[in-house]
Structure formats: C-alpha cells, structure tokens
Amino acid sequence: MPRTVDIHTHIYPPSYISLLKSRTSVPYIFTPTPSSPNTPVPDPRLIILPSDDNPTLPPNLRGRPVDTSYSSIAQKLAFMTQHSIASSVISLANPWLDFLAPSDGAQAARMVNDEMDAICAAHPGKLYAFATLPVSAPAEAVVAEIGRVAKLPHIRGVILGTTGLGNGLDDKALDPIWKALETTGLLVFMHPHYGLPSDVFGPRAHEYGHVLPLALGFPLETTIAFTRMYLGGVFEAFPALKVLIAHSGGTVPFLAGRIESCVKHERGFRDAEGKETERKGIWEVLKRNVWLDAVIYSEVGLKAAVEAVGRERVLFGTDHPFFPPLDEGEEEWASVRMNVEAVRAAFGEDDGAADMVLGENAVGLLKLP
C-alpha cells in the first residue's frame, strides 16, 4: 500500500505553550473570563497577529481558540491514523521564535528543537521534524544551531519565516546562514506568518474573520519573499540550497512568467553597456532548488504547482491542526479530503504520479527509512 507522508503539520510543544502564556503582547495566549459563574471556562485564545489583538472585539472573540490539538501528540497520531497518514514531519507553528529578545533566542531554540527531537524519538518511524532557528539572535548563533540540529537523528530540515533576521530573505546578513544550510544539506521549509498590512483588506476586514489574511495575505507574503530571494541572488550564491515553499508556493507558479518578463525588461538588471546581466532564470531555480507542498485545496492550483517544479518536487501536507471541522460530530477533516482529492484529480488515472506526491517524494527528499 502506498505510504502517505505529511510534511506540513504543526505543533506547539508544551514549552512553547508556556512561553506564549507568559506574555502579554503579540504573540500571546490568554484565557477569557467566563461570562458568569455558571458558564464553563472558555478555551484559551491565541493572539498570533496584530490584527487579532483588536480591542473593539470582546476578549472571547479575539484571535482563535487554542484547544489541546495544538500540543497533543496523542491527537496528532490519532489524526494520522484517521486519515491513513504513515509518517509526519512536524514543525513549530508560526510565529516560531521571531519575537524573542536576541539574548533569549539561542536557548529557546535549543529547548524547542530538543523537545521536538525527543517527541519524534518516542514514535519511531511515525514522526520526524523540521527544526526552529533563533533568528532574533546574532547570525553566528543561528549558524551554530544549524550545525547542532543537523546531527539530531529526527531532524530533516528547518522551518523559516519570511523576514529572516528581520530584513527579509534577500538580506546579505543571511549569507552565512544560507551557507550553513547548504553545507549541511538541510531543507528550508519557507512558511508565511506576517501577511500583508491589514489596511489593504479594508475597513470591513474584521467581518470576514481570517479569510483575507490566510487566503490572500499568506500566499502573497510567500510570493514576495521567494521573489526577493531570487532577485537578491541567493540561488546564484548558494546553488545547492534546497527550499520547500508552503501552500504550493503562494502565487509563484502562476506569476513566475510575469516575474521573468519584468526582470528581462528592467534596466536596473543591465550592465553599463546596456547588456542583460547574466543570472539563472526563475524556471531553472524552481526546477533545481525548489519543492512545493500540496496544501492548495484544488486541482487547478495543484496542476500549476506540478507544472512549475515537476511532479517529483511536490509533497503532500495537511496544515494540521489548523482548519479543523466546524460541524458537531464531523470527524473527517474537509481540509485533508480536499488536498487528497486535488492530488488524485490532478493526475487522473495516473495513480503512480499521485502516490509520488502523497508520499514517495517526501521519502526520497527527506531520506525517511
């Protein structure tokens, strides 16, 4: 039977939950006060984005509820069994450790990464992990943690947000970090968090919940981050760097041709004689340095991802524990079903290609036993 591997699945380990509960500014977790003595204590609320911390909303409506699925490995494993997932590569969910003071980042990263590796060790063959980097710390501390986690037995890469050390992924200060990742061979799982400025969604955005920032803000944030890496020459300088982009690359598969055209017609990318500066084409980078997850929920988007990077470079994911069923008694996660159906529909009768995306590609890329 084909092996299904989930490479996009998150967790907040207990130490991270405690860290968020100790804070009072974004990001933080708080427990709303019950409306009356006879009312059950509400689930804690996660305030993860500045837009969540809206003082015009009642506290019990701010952010999102944080139930035990965010931190429970037992529930993660039950979810895997329910949806026939053989192995999962877990990663800390955003906002990772971006918000910590520089002096606290390295120690927190060691704590979280060791905890993640221990969780995986307790479930051999079922769980692997992407490590978290202390990006608020000096670059040399980040490089040191990369070297350390590369030796942990269950770590298969690192998860990285779009701001890098604070100035984006085209920041030259990231060069020693890219070099360390290239040298160790660790995969970089690029994941969004910050989205777009909230004012672009207009004054009625709060009426639409998280739809605009998640459906549009995240993919566009991802697209901009990758494009800055490309324009900044990251893949020229580090040709063996491996990057897995979340949510099927945002809008990169659809806009890559437009990016290429704009580069070709940009005078700033020509030398003093007016000749086009030599650089790798964006399609070459996509097919040599980039992998995409299949968290796109539609056959159309999945086909675009496959066309952009090739069927052997697209990997299944669920984004668990986010997007759970909302209807009482509903057990199957529609979000998972939609992704599986998208993969199957994209390849039609070619079950072999679908099986590659659902698991075989991840086994090969991440060297899963």
Protein Blocks (a to p, Z undefined) as FASTA:
>chain_A
ZZdddfbdcdddfklmmmmmmpcbdcdddddddfbfklccddddddfbfklmcckbcfkl
gcjaddfklmmmklmmmmmmmnopabdcdddddehjmmpcfklmmmmmmmmmmmmmmmmm
mmghkaccdddddfkbcfklmmmmmmmmmmpmkbgbdcddfklnonajkbfklmmmmmmm
mmnopacddddfklpafklnojklmmnojmmmmmmmmmmmmmmmmmmmmmnommmmmmmb
ccddehhhpjmmmmmmmmmmmmmmmmklccfkopacddddfklmmmmmpccdfbeopakl
mmmmmmmnopklcccdekiaghiafbghiabdfklmmmmmmmmmmnommmmlmmmmmmmm
mmmmnopZZ
